[in-house]
Amino acid sequence: MMSTIEMTTHKQAIQKAVDARDNELRELALQIHNHPELSFKEFKAVEYLTSFLEKEGFHIEKGVAELETAFVAEWEGVSGGPTIAFIAEYDALPEIGHACGHNIIAASAVGAAIALKDAFPNLQGKIKVIGTPAEENGGGKIYMCDHGVFDDLDAAMLSHPLRDTLAYLGGLAAVKSTFKFYGKESHAAFAPEQGISALDAVINSFNAINSLRQFFTDDVRIHGIITKGGEATNIVPAYCEAQFGIRAATRKGLEEVKEKVYTAVKHSAAAVGVKCEIEEGLIYADRNDNLTMASFMKQNLESLGLDVKEPPKRGGIASSDIGNVSQIVPTLQSYIKIGEAANHTIEFTKEAASEGGMVGLNQAAKAMAMTAVDLLFNPKNLQKVKEEFDNWKKEQE
């Protein structure tokens, strides 16, 4: 077992290694920021990232899990050690670009991986950067989970920019469902009695779902929009469509909420004689952040002089496909403060390319690589991480 002094020396080496790469990492993050690409279309980002990693001696595999913009970059010092992965995200949002700071997520993953290689060329272990497309809209990690991309890992990490620094933050299970309503068109003034309004079914569905809210637990979130409401005011709408996001604390809870929502929608359609079809999207799992890993991350963030906040006791969490990864392997998504703006705003887009964003990138790369040091150089730490994960798995049975 490594002494405290030796561990401190190793972490200091990581900090120096990240600082030595600071300009290159900034350039990488800004390249991605300046060329925002939507989900499953992140071709430039993948080229920037994989070219950088390949130049540094990482073996690159593109198109993993049958996704054009998914990749795995791998470097091994000495065989026989653990495999630690840093997860990169790099898709942008429509209209407002990198308003969730995925350019920083990607660059910090690369920075952490290369820092470990630079500081410890004879490291006993394998380092991976796993490039995951379409976090914002498409669930790339879910497809990658189904293809076994994360199965051989001992631990996985991701650092997400935010307006607070957190060692971890939970995530809700979620699904996006589209409700399609088929009625019968007619002239709304001349022969309304011959029509069947699909829009009435939509409105009834919203009202029925709203009437359920008081009976759901506090963790449940349901939010919907009308994506098609008719063609003209003088035509009884024959086809209408609504889309709802449904969330709950766990996948089991999500299934229960879904059943109630779907029943309400079906009856709302039947009440006015409308046919209803339900198109269900991918299931996003709840996030199982590894608290043992989070304790190491917290110590490392604080050693960098950062004020690490406690996760909110109520609310303040969303959903991500990293939750699906966390069901397979010990996983941690930490957060790094880059400014004051809220995610998914144009203000955050600006912060993701600001000096605060670049400092946050540096800090995130250091904290993740230092946490990897905790796992790679102290087998007992990794054992505790795995024991927590195994105990969680047993609780799910």
N, C-alpha and C positions, 0 to 999 in steps of 0.2 A: 504493500500500500504506500502511496506517495505521501510524503510529509507536507504539512501546510506551507512550509517555505518553498518547497519544490513546486507545488501547485501554483503558488503566487508568481513564481518565476515564469512558469509556463504561460500564465495568463498575461503577464507583462509582455512576453514574446508575441502573443496574439495581438495585443494592442499596437505594438510597433509594426507588425506585419500589415495590419489594416491601414494604419497611417501611411505606410510606404506606398500603398495602392490608392490612396484617397483621390488623387486627381483622376486616375483611370476609372474609378468607380463612379465618380461624379459625371464624367463624360458619358459613361454607359447609361446611367439613369436619365440624363438629359436627352440622349439620343432617343430613348424609348418615349420619353415625355413629349418630345417634339414631333413624333410620328405616331400619334394615337391610333390604335387599331381595335376594331370591335371583336367580340367573341368569335373564336374559331377562324379569325382572319389575321392573326398576329404574326404574319410572315416576316416582317422586318425585325420585330422584337426578337423572334427566335434566332434570326441570323446574327443580330448583334450579340446575343448572349452566348450562343454556341461557338461563334468565331472566337470570342474572348476566351472561353474555357478551353477550346481545342488548342489554342496558342499556348496555353499554360499546361498542356500535357494531359488534359482530361479526354477520355474516350467518349465519343458522342454517338448517341443513337437517336435519330429523329423519327417522327411518325409513329411513336409508340402508341399502343392501344388503338391502332387504326385511326388516330387523330393526326392530321397533317401538322398541326402546330403544337404538338406535345413532344417532349424530348427527355432523355436521361443522360446526364454527363457524369462520368465516373472516374475517380482516381484512387489508387491504392498504394500505400507506402509499403508496408510489410504485411503479407497475408496472415490470416488467422485472427484478426481483431474484429471488433464490432463494425457494423455498417450504420452510419449516421447520414441522414438526408436533410438538406435544406430545400424547402419548397419555394419555387418561384411562380408568381402570378404576373401577368403582363397585359391583360386586356383592358381596354378603356371603356368609358361610357359614351353613349350617343350624345352628340352636340357639345358636351362639356369635357371630353377628353379624360385625362388621368385624375379625375376627381375623387378617386379612392386611393391614389398613391401607389398603384401597382408597379410603376416604374421604380419606386424605392424598394418595394418588396423584392423584385427581381434582382436588382443590383446588390442589395444587402445579402441575399442568398449566395450570389456569386462571390461577394467579398468575404463572407464567412468561410466558404469552402476553400478559396485560394489562400486565405490567411493560415489555415491549418496546414495546407501543403507547404507554404513558404516557411512557416515556423518549425515544422516537424517533417522534413523530407523522408525520414525513416519511420514515420508513424505506423504503428501496428493497428491497422484499421482501414476501412474503405469509406470514402467520402463521396456522396452523390449530390448533385443539384438536379432536382426533378422539376421540369418545366410543365406547368399545368395551365392549359388554355381555358378561357370561357368561365371564369369564376363569376363574373357579373351576370351572364345570361347564357346558360347552357350546361353548367355542371360538369366541366371537363374532368374533374377529379373522380366523379362518380363512374364515368366510363373507364377511367384508369384503374379504379378499384376493382371493377368487374373483370379487368384483364390481368389482375395480379401484380400490377406495377409496384405496389407498396409492400408486398408480402414478405420480402427478404430483408426488411429493415429492422434494426434494433430500436431506433428512435427517429422521429421526424420533427422538424421545427420550421416555423414561419414567423417573421416579425412584420406587423402591420402598422403603418403610420396612423396617427390619431391626434387628438388634442390633449390627451393625457398619456402618461407612461404607465403601463399595466403589465404585470407578469403573466396574467392570463385573463380571459373573459369568456364566459359561456356562450353558447350558440343554440338557437332553437331548431328543432326539427321543422321541416317546411315542405310544402308542395304547392305548385302553381297549377290550378285547374281552370280549364276553359269550358263554359257552359254554352251549348249551341241550341237555339230554340227555333223550331220550324212551325210557322203558322200558315195563314193563307191570305194573300193580298187581295185587295178590293179597293174601289174608290171610297175614300173615307167619308165623303158627303153624299154621293149619289146612291151607293149601295153598301153602307157599312155593315148591314146585317149578313152580308155574304163573306165578310172577312173574319179572320181569326188573328188577333194581334200577338205576334211574338214579343213585342215590346212590353205588353202587359205582363207576360210571363217573367221577363227580366225584372220589371219593377216589383212584382210580387216576390221574386226571389230575394231581392235586396231587403224588402220589408221582413220576410220570413227569417232571413239570417240575422237581421238586427234584433228580432224578437228573441233569438236564442242567446244573445250575448250575456244577459244577466245570469244565465245558468252555466256559463263556462268558468273555469278556474282562471286566476289572474295571469297565468303564463300564456294564455291563448291570445293569438292575434289573428284577425280576419280582415282583409282589406281588398276591395274590389273596384273595378272600373267597367264601364260599358264600352266595349270595343267596336260594336256596331249596333246602332239604334234605329235603323230605318233609312229610307231613301228620300222621302219627302213627306210633308205634313198631310198632304191629301191622298196618301197611299197607306192603307193599313199594312204595317210592316209584316212581311212574310218570313223574314229571317233576321234574327238579332243574336247578339253574342255578348257575353260578359266573361271577364277573367277575374279570378280571385286568388289571392295568396293566403294560404292557411298555415298557421304556425302553432306549435305547442312545445312544451319543455322536453318531451321525449317522443320517440317514434310511436310507442304504444299509445300515448295520449293523443298524438296526431291522428292515428287511425280512428279513435273514438270520436274526435271532433269532425273528421271527414264524413263519417257515417251520418252524423246528425245534419251536417250542411248539405250533403248530397240528397238526403231524404227531403229536406225542406225545399230544395230546388225542384226536385221531381214532382212534388205535390203542387208547388206553385205553378208549374207548367200545366199539369193535369187539370188544375182548377179552371183554366181558361181554354182547354182543349188543344194545347200546344204540345207537340212532340219535343222531347229534350234529349240531347246527347251530351255526355260528359267526357271530356278529353283530359286525362290526367298526365301531368308532367313527371319529371324525375323526383324521387323522394330524397330530400336533403336530411341527413341524419343529424340528431342533436350532437353537440360537441362534447367529447370526453377529454377535456384538458387534463393532462397528467400533472397532478399537484406536486408530486415529488420533483419533477423536472422544473415546475414553476418556482419551487423554493430555491433551486440553484440559479434560475434566471433572475429572480428578485435580488439575490445577493450580488450577482454580477452587474446588474443594472445600477444598483446602489453604489457599488465599488467604482462605477464610472461617474459618480456624483449626481445621479438622477433621482428625482423624487418619484418614487413608485407608489401610485395610488392603489387603493383596494377596489376590487370590482364592485359595481353597484349591487345592493341587496335586492332591488326590484327594478325591472325594466332595463333600458339601456343596452339591450343586446339584439342582434339580428340573426341571420342564418348564413351559412357558407358551406360549400361542398367539402371543406376541410373536416367537417363533422364526420363525413363518411370515412375519411382516412383515419380519424381517431378511433373508429370502431375496429380497426385492423391492426394498428401498431401504436405504441406509446407516442403521443403527439402533443405538441404545445404550440399554440398561437399566442405570442406576446404582442405588445403594442408599444410604439415609441412616439413620443410627442414631437410634432414638427411645427406646431403653430396653434392658433386659436379657432380656426374655422371648423365647421362640421363637415364630415365626409359627404360626398355626392353633391357638392356645391361648387360653383365656379371659383369661389374664394379658396377652396381646398386645392383645386387644380393649380392655382398660382403657388400655393404653399409647397406643393409637391415638386416644384422646380426652384424654390427659394433657397436662400442660405440656410434657413431653419430646416428645410427638407434635406439638404445635403449633410448637415450636421447629424440629423436623425439617422440618415443612411449609415454614416460612419459608426454611430453608437449601436445601431441594430446589428450590424455585421460583427462588431466586437462582442456584444452580449451573447449572440448565438454561438459564435466560435468558442467563447469562454465556457459556455454551458456544455458544448461538445467536449471540451477539455475535461470538465467534471465527470463526464460519462466514459470517455476514452481512457483516461489515466487512473481512474479509480473504479475498479470492477464492482465494488460494493455499492457505489452510487447507481450504476446501471442496473444492478440486481434489484435495488429498491424500486427503481422506475418500473421494471418488468413485473415485480410482485404486485405493485399497485394496479397495473393494467390487468394482470391475471385475476386478481380479486374482483375487479370490476366486471370482467367477462363472466365470472361465476355467478355474480349477482344478476346478470341478464338472463341466465338460463331458467 
